[in-house]
Amino acid sequence: MTSEPRWLSPAELEGWMSLTYLMSMLPTVLTDQLQRESDLSFTEYYVLAGLSDAPERTMRMSRLALFANAELSRLSHMVKRLENRGLVRREPDPTDGRYTNAILTDDGFAHLQKAAPAHVARVRELVFDALSPEEVSSLHAIAEKINRRINPEDCAAQ
């Protein structure tokens, strides 16, 4: 016996359509700004920012792939491009040679520092300037609830 699907209500459908448009368009608009001003994609910026926050600006490639929500092979190609530009380097993990670490170079850190002000200004313009402080708080709470549904293990680790 199959149960009838729980179709979205008209209000839920409107919310879903707005959310899917946001999820589709925001990375595109942010990539446009980053590409134009810093020669980085949104994902490349996100990877550099993640490395900058990691201890010793170093992260295992497998962990970085999870962080960036990218397949390891796709991430490896991206890191290779960043490596060719001198922004990242790869080395075997000294604690376990089976793994490879991605390391943000000093040039990569400087590039990220140069890119960050314009990127943050664009994020503020598109997202936070449109919201009241209460809405920012609600946005955070809503995103956390959904994140816990998507990946409870990741949220528990934060």
N, C-alpha and C positions, 0 to 999 in steps of 0.2 A: 504494500500500500504506500503510495507516494503522497506526500502532503502538498498542498497548494503552496506555491511560493508566497512569501510575504512581500508583496509589491510595495514600492515606495508610495507614500501619500503624496498629494500634490506639493505640500510644503517641503517634504523630504526631497522630492525630485528637484525642486527649485534650488534647495541648498546643495544637493549633490552636483547639479549642473554648474553652479557657481564655483564649487570647490574644484571640480575637474578642470574648469577653465583656468582657475588660479594655478593649479599644479602644472598645467601645460604652459601657461604664458610666463609666469614669474621667472623660471630658470632661463627662458629664452631672452627675455628683456634684460636680465642681469648679465647673461653671456654677452649680449650685444654691447653693453657698457664696458664690461671687462675686456672684451676683445678689442674694442676701439681704443681704449685708454691704456691697457696693460698687456695686450697680446696674450690673454689667458681666457680659457673657457670657464664657465661657472664651476665645473667639476675640478679643473686644474687648480683654481683658486681655493676650492674647498679642501683639496688634498694638501696644498701648501700650508693652508691655515691649520689643518689637523696636525701636520708635522711640526709646525711652529709651537703648538701647545703640548706636544709630546715630550717626555723627558729626553734631554739631550737632542731634541728635534729629530728623534729616530723612532721608527715604527716598523714592525715586521710587515712585509708586503701582504701577507695573508690577513693581518689585522687591518691594514690600510684599505684593502679591498672591501672588508666588511664596513669600515667607517664610511667609505665613499659609495657603498651600495653598488659596487662594480664587480663584474667577474674578474678573477685574477688575471686572465689573459688580456682582457681589455685594459685593466689597470697597468699591467706590465708594459703595454704599448705606450700608454700615456706617460708613465714614469720614464720610459726610454726617451720620449720626446723632451720631457723636462730635463732629463740627464744631458741630452745633447745641447741644451741651452745653458747648462751649468747651474741649474736651479736645484737639482737633486742629484745625489749619487747613491749607488747601491753597493752594499758590501755584505759578505756572509755574516750572519749573526754570530758573534764571538762566543755566545753561550751554547749555541747549537748550530753547527755548520749546515744542517739540512735546510735552514731557513735563510732568507735574504732580508736584510733591512733596507728600508728607504730612509735616507738622511737628507734633511734640508740643509743645503750649503749656505754659507754666509751670503753669497750672491742671491740665492733663492730667498733668504730671509729679507734681504734688502729690497728685492723686487716686490715681495709681499707687502712690506711696510710702505712702499711707494704706491702700490695698488689699493691698499686698504682704505684710505680716506675717501676717495671717490666712490668706491664700492659701498662703504657704509652710508655715505650721503645718499646714494641711489636707493639702498634698502630703506633708509629712513623716509625718503620722499615717497616711495611706492607703498610702504607698509605702515610704518609707525606714525607718520604725520597724518595719516587718514584715520587713526584710531585715538579714542580717549584713553586715559590711563586705566580706566575700568575695563575697556575693551581689550587692551593689551594683556591685562591680567586674565581675562576670559579666554583670549587666544591661547595663552600659555596653558591654561588648565585644559582646554579642549584638545590641544595638540598632544598633551601628555596622556590624556585618557585614550586617545586613538593610538598613540605610540605603544601604550601598554597592551592594547589589543593586537597590534601588529607583531610586536616582538617583546613579550614579557621579560625574557631573559636579559635583553639589552637594557631595559628600563630599570631592572633590579640592580644592575651593575653601576648605574649612574649615581 
